[in-house]
Amino acid sequence: MQLSTFFRAFRYILILIASAFFSVISGNPLPTQIEIEFEGEKYTLAECFAGIEKKSGEYRLIISMLDRTSRIKIMLSAELPQGIEKNQKIETYYHDAVLNYRSIEGSMMIAPSVRLAKKADSKAKEREWRRQNREQRIRSGQGVIQNKHFAGTLLVIRYKPVIENGQITKAEITFHGRGKFYPRSLSSSSGQSAVVSSGPFVIPLYRGDR
């Protein structure tokens, strides 16, 4: 993928994630503080909100993190393949998850390098795909969409719902990721490996599926 194409896709994905997130937030909830570490430096992001979106029977977790002092913004979006009631581990090798990190120093995006197409040009081919696991499909190249720009990157999210009075109102989250960071001081083609992570945090979930 050429860099110009990548950054157009980058902006498009951000718009989609942001619009999805703000569509599930209602009212004026109090923000949660989240401690993160980026390349060995620790920061407190003071304005953090989380929402659950449901489309076509599938759930998606969306978290917005912002600190105006350090001028860091993080948007995290991830499918919840087991629904919202189970503890689960989401990682980009197996699941659809995206993390966008932006600061005054530069930006980084982590996303799956390999995706499995959900639809084929024939029902027979779709049935064949369903008989194969992910590794078999990747080896065969059948119905595989590759984005080499994200090769070698990884995002892992751990999700644990918190149930109060029979309702899921919060979730305990941790995440860590490795991607290509693009400093503003260098050309857009000079990405360098960087790591971002959080400790465990509990955050209220604002539900768009009710």
N, C-alpha and C positions, 0 to 999 in steps of 0.2 A: 504494500500500500504506500503510495506517495505521501509525503508529509502534508502537502496541502489538502489532499483528500482526507487524511486522518483528522486534521484539525477541524475541517468542516463537519465530519462525523462527530467529533468531540463536542462541538457546540450544540449540535442537534440532540445528542444524547442528554446533555445537561438541561436543555429546555424541556425535554420529555420528563426527566426525573423531577425537576423543580415543579412543573405543572401538576404532576401526579401527587407530589407531596403536599402542595398547598391546597389541592382539591379535597384532601382528607382532614386538614386541620380546621377546626371551628373554634370560635370564641377567642379568648386571649389567655392561653395556659401559661403557667409559670415555667420558665426554662429550667433545664437540668444542666449542671456543670459536669464536664467530662475531662479527665486528664489524658493527654496523649503524649507520645514521644515520637519525634521525627528526627532521624539521623542523630540520635543521642541527646537531643535537646528536648526538654520537657515543657509543655504548655498546658494551660487551663483554658478550655473553650467554654465560655460562660453562657452562651445562648444556644441550647441544644433541644431539639424537638424530634419526636418520632411519630410516625403514622403507619397504619396498616391499610393497604389498598386491596380490594378484591375485584378481579376482572375474569370473566368466563370461568368462575369457580376456582381460580388460583389466587393465592395470597402473596403479597409483596410487602416487605418491610422497607421503609424509607426513613432515613435519619438525616437531619440537617444540623450541622455544627458550625458555630461561628464565634470568633473572638475579635472584637473591634480593636482592642489594644495591640495584640500581636498581628492583627490583620490576616488571620488564617480562616479559611472556609473549607469545610469538608462536606460533601454530599455522598451518602452511602445508600445504595439501593440493592436489594437482594430478594430473590424468590424464596418462599418458605415451602419447600416441596412436600413437607409432611403436615401442612396446615399451620395453625397458630397455637395448638394446644400441646405440642410435643417439643421437648428439648431436641435441638438439632445443630449439626455442624454444616455450614454452607461454605463451599470453596469453589473457586473459579474453574478448577479442573473438571468438576462435575456439574456445577450449577451456574445459573445466570445471576451474576453479581457484579456490581460496578462501584468503584470508589474514585471520587475526584477530589484532589487536594490542590488548593490554590493559596498562595501567599504572595507577599511583596517580592520575595526572592524568585518565585517561579511556580511551576505547576506540574502535577503528575496525575495520570489516570491509570487505573488498573481495571481490566475487563477480561473476559474469557478469550483465550487465543484460539480455542476450538469450540464451535457450537454444532449441535446436531439439528439438522433441518427437521421440522415437524411434518411437513407435507411433501409428497412426491408427485410426479406427473402421472402416476398410475396407482390404483389401489393395491395391485399385486406387489409393487415395489415397497409400499408402505408396510404391507404385511411381512415382507422379508426383513425390513428394518426392525420391526418389533421383535423378531426372533433373535436378534443380535444384541449383545450388550454394548456398552460404549466403546470398550477397547476393540472389539471385533469390527465395529463400524469405522473406527478411526483407521485400523489396519487396512480395511478394504477400500476406504475412501468413499463409501456409499452414503450420500446424504450428509456430508460433512462440510461445514463452512469454516474456513480458516482465516485468521487475521494474524499474520506473522509479526505485526508490530507489537503484539502483546505476548509473544513467545518468551518464556522464561520469567514471566511475572506471576504473582500469586496473591490472592486475597482469601483469607479464612475468617469466617464470622461464626461465633458461637451464640446461640439464641436459647434462652430459658424463660418461658412465660411465668409470670407471677399472678396467681389467682386469688382474688379477694371477693368474698361473698358469692362464690360460684362464677365470677366473671374475670376474664383476663383483662387487667387494667394496666399492667406494667410488664416489662421484660428486662431480664439481666442480660447484658450484651458484652462481649469482648470482640475485638477484631485486631488482626495484624496483616500487613501486606507488604509486598516488595514490587516495585515498578520502576519505570524510567522517569526521572525528574529532569525537567527542562528549565534551567536557570534563565532568568531574564537577561542576565549579563552575557550569555553565550548565544550562538545561533540556534535556531529551532531544531537543527539536526544533531546537536551535541548532547543528547540525553545521557544521563548517568544514573546508575543503579542507586536506589534509595529505599529506606525502610520506614514504615509508619506503623504504630501500634497503640492500643489503649489497654488500660487495666479494666477489670470488671466494673461496670456501672449499671445502675437500675434506672430506667427511664419510663415515664408514663407513655402509654400507647393511645393515640387518638384514632378511633376506628372509623373507617369509611365504609365498612361492610354491614353496618347495622341498619 
